[in-house]
Amino acid sequence: MLGGYLKKAAILGLAATTALTTLAACGSSKDSSDGKSDGPVKLTFVNWDGGMKDVVDEWNRQNPNVQVELTKPSGTGYTLYNKLITNNRAGTNPDTTEVEYQALPALIANKVVVPIDDYVGDLSSDFDKASLAQVQFDGKTYGVPQNICPMIFFYRKDIFDQLGLKAPATWDEYAAAAETIHKHNPKQFIGNFTAVDAGWFAGLAQQAGANWWTASGSKWTVAIDDAPTRKVADYWGDLIQKGLVSPEPNWSPQWNTDMNNGTLVGWVSAQWAPNQLPGIAKDTAGKWVAAPLPAWTPGDQTVGIWGGESEAVTANSKHPAEAAKFVKWMNSSAGGAKILIEKVSAFPASKANQQLDALRTPPPFMSNQPDYNTLMAQQAGNVRTFQIWGPNANVTFDSYSNAFAAALQRKTPLSAALTEMQQATVGDMKQRGFDATG
Amino acid sequence: MSAIEDQAGPRPRPGTLPPGVGPRRLPGGLAPAFRSRPRGRRRTLLPQFLLAPAVLLFLLFTVAPGVYAIYLSFLKPQIGGGLLGNENPKDVFAGLENYRATLADSEFWHSILRMLLVAGIGVPATIFFATLFALCLDAKRARLVGIARLAIFLPYAVPGVIASLLWGFIYLPATSPIGGDHIDYFGSGQVFFSVANVAVWGVLGFNMVVLYTTLRSLPRELFEAAEIDGASELQIALRIKLPLLAPTMTLVTVFSLIGALQLFNEPTTLKPIANAISSTWVPLMRVYTDAFVNNDIHRGAATSFLLIIMTVAATAVANLLLRRISRRSER
């Protein structure tokens, strides 16, 4: 009897598949047939930041002739970029997309995004050189920088106070605090070492003075296992070995719980953390305080970045001029930046907008720290990044998560994982035909 | 009666009914009488017509992409000029380079080993529990059969990704209701059991239904006869039902083996929460990583073509072996 049902279900399933396929075919042909029709220009924009809808709504209100439709990607980071690279061949990409700085070279190399100099003109009066260096390659501009995300140390002030601890000014102090915290309560940690966030580790390496990629002409040098990066890996490897730092990855249900219930009392993160924390540890609002990232030598104020994004126009866009205007408005006009600050908790990359009144109030989650954005402005000025992100940072990042996860799992030295990353990156660049050494 | 008629037809479809229940085993020698010539072989296009949609879809969405993938596997990307190589990049002929690279990569073989390990745990467990549940449900004294059957079948209806997310919560110490704070479910050895467990629950229900359906279609007279002869419920299950179930179990085993070779959803979903699982943990994850993470669709195509060859070979061997075993048990 059940067999009969199964058979019927199979037939129904087949019918449904056929119907869906037909529908999908109809749908896509409709999408692509839209050309220069009358009515407003329609742009699509993919972005995963919470609050981005307010920015888009404001643009749509001001520009009845260029209407932007915001979509959320099915996954963040490389899930999106890899989709963009794949869909580029099919010609189905949205008009504009957010691109984190480290991923832009890969998207350019794959011709997913196009130069926008003709549409946005000279950006050098709006942005400083460091920000433009993240979006300009071979003299062309491929995106408009949105924000600067200096790395920041967040800690649970209530618990630090109880133990008589202050925000660590150096990594030595961080290690000492880690010990105090863990000794006092063996279930508590000052933080975790995350094997799923290569950008996080890259930011720490930047602070230490690493330069994973350098380019001159079309020659590349890759140095992921250089001395500064090794120093960072050995430092964390030591803390993990002593059991003072948890080896759990970020963003898992486990991590959310640990962040929320006070198992993890510190987070080496970045400027955007208050935008994420409500979803991670909602019960801890008002208990976290942001402090400058600990330094390697006392007094050194250099910090790396974790994240930070630009908005770019895709090669698939039929309206690149309008799309470029939209991203320029969003990231360099006072009107766009104000909403980014208020709704997306961004710290703007555009120079003039770093003085906006909106920055005088902290993000809601940090209401206990009124001068939050003053600290961000300070730290944004101390940022040091790599000279350039490699055209295959995706390979490097994937290799990071595999190699570091394996090292944490097997309790082997983290610096050996760097060798693996280095080999994977150089091997891939050579295979693609880049002139790479390292 | 109708079951017998089906069996006597010209082409008994394997799987829908166990060949083991051949008519010649029935008392009274009824079967030969029904072995009439197939009714009027009129020339009609109806079968072709009915098959056409399936064949068309198969050609369009399986064969065509497959052929394209094979074509892609012989190419490789060649960057163009400029710092980022974005001036006129193109794909060039690579010969067997992609295949050589995959075969020479020890991580590829490790991923196969890991998959086999999960299969080695998961497939026997699936068959054992599916058979056990089917026999229990078919037992004479079984109560609440409908609800129990649904309960066992239900996990099959949960999409693999969702099931893996749920199991992720169940395994992680902070959220585990099953002692995750004492047992490390993502330990280097335990992780194989943890992944196999998710996969087993995903397919157990389906296999149980297949086996149960077979059991229900067996002639009841056999069991009644055995009961009259004084056989206990357990004896009927082990001595009569199990041998008759063997051909279907063969089929189910082959299906499970193929399913195991396609392991992807479960480890992929668990990867971000477990340091023990890499992005190349099993072969299909490696294909995905090559093609859509490392952006080397050609290497991915070569690896997947190698996997297809291996899968077909493994299936053929398994089928052959299991058929031989079941034929022996039939005798």
HADDOCK unambig.tbl for C-alpha pairs under 7 A between the chains (distance, minus, plus):
assign (segid A and resid 2 and name CA) (segid B and resid 213 and name CA) 6.59 0.50 0.50
assign (segid A and resid 3 and name CA) (segid B and resid 213 and name CA) 6.33 0.50 0.50
assign (segid A and resid 82 and name CA) (segid B and resid 292 and name CA) 5.58 0.50 0.50
assign (segid A and resid 82 and name CA) (segid B and resid 293 and name CA) 5.96 0.50 0.50
assign (segid A and resid 82 and name CA) (segid B and resid 295 and name CA) 7.00 0.50 0.50
assign (segid A and resid 105 and name CA) (segid B and resid 84 and name CA) 6.80 0.50 0.50
assign (segid A and resid 108 and name CA) (segid B and resid 86 and name CA) 6.59 0.50 0.50
assign (segid A and resid 109 and name CA) (segid B and resid 84 and name CA) 5.19 0.50 0.50
assign (segid A and resid 109 and name CA) (segid B and resid 85 and name CA) 5.79 0.50 0.50
assign (segid A and resid 109 and name CA) (segid B and resid 86 and name CA) 4.59 0.50 0.50
assign (segid A and resid 110 and name CA) (segid B and resid 86 and name CA) 6.56 0.50 0.50
assign (segid A and resid 111 and name CA) (segid B and resid 86 and name CA) 6.37 0.50 0.50
assign (segid A and resid 138 and name CA) (segid B and resid 83 and name CA) 6.75 0.50 0.50
assign (segid A and resid 196 and name CA) (segid B and resid 272 and name CA) 6.63 0.50 0.50
assign (segid A and resid 217 and name CA) (segid B and resid 83 and name CA) 6.61 0.50 0.50
assign (segid A and resid 218 and name CA) (segid B and resid 82 and name CA) 6.26 0.50 0.50
assign (segid A and resid 218 and name CA) (segid B and resid 83 and name CA) 4.56 0.50 0.50
assign (segid A and resid 249 and name CA) (segid B and resid 273 and name CA) 6.28 0.50 0.50
assign (segid A and resid 252 and name CA) (segid B and resid 273 and name CA) 5.22 0.50 0.50
assign (segid A and resid 253 and name CA) (segid B and resid 169 and name CA) 6.73 0.50 0.50
assign (segid A and resid 254 and name CA) (segid B and resid 172 and name CA) 6.03 0.50 0.50
assign (segid A and resid 254 and name CA) (segid B and resid 173 and name CA) 6.94 0.50 0.50
assign (segid A and resid 254 and name CA) (segid B and resid 174 and name CA) 5.30 0.50 0.50
assign (segid A and resid 254 and name CA) (segid B and resid 175 and name CA) 6.73 0.50 0.50
assign (segid A and resid 257 and name CA) (segid B and resid 174 and name CA) 6.44 0.50 0.50
assign (segid A and resid 391 and name CA) (segid B and resid 84 and name CA) 6.11 0.50 0.50
assign (segid A and resid 394 and name CA) (segid B and resid 293 and name CA) 6.65 0.50 0.50
assign (segid A and resid 394 and name CA) (segid B and resid 294 and name CA) 6.11 0.50 0.50
assign (segid A and resid 395 and name CA) (segid B and resid 294 and name CA) 5.05 0.50 0.50
assign (segid A and resid 402 and name CA) (segid B and resid 278 and name CA) 4.98 0.50 0.50
assign (segid A and resid 402 and name CA) (segid B and resid 279 and name CA) 6.41 0.50 0.50
assign (segid A and resid 405 and name CA) (segid B and resid 275 and name CA) 4.49 0.50 0.50
assign (segid A and resid 405 and name CA) (segid B and resid 276 and name CA) 6.68 0.50 0.50
assign (segid A and resid 406 and name CA) (segid B and resid 275 and name CA) 6.44 0.50 0.50
assign (segid A and resid 406 and name CA) (segid B and resid 276 and name CA) 6.46 0.50 0.50
assign (segid A and resid 409 and name CA) (segid B and resid 188 and name CA) 7.00 0.50 0.50
assign (segid A and resid 409 and name CA) (segid B and resid 275 and name CA) 5.95 0.50 0.50
assign (segid A and resid 409 and name CA) (segid B and resid 276 and name CA) 5.95 0.50 0.50
assign (segid A and resid 432 and name CA) (segid B and resid 77 and name CA) 6.00 0.50 0.50
assign (segid A and resid 432 and name CA) (segid B and resid 78 and name CA) 5.58 0.50 0.50
assign (segid A and resid 432 and name CA) (segid B and resid 79 and name CA) 6.08 0.50 0.50
assign (segid A and resid 433 and name CA) (segid B and resid 78 and name CA) 5.96 0.50 0.50
assign (segid A and resid 433 and name CA) (segid B and resid 79 and name CA) 5.82 0.50 0.50
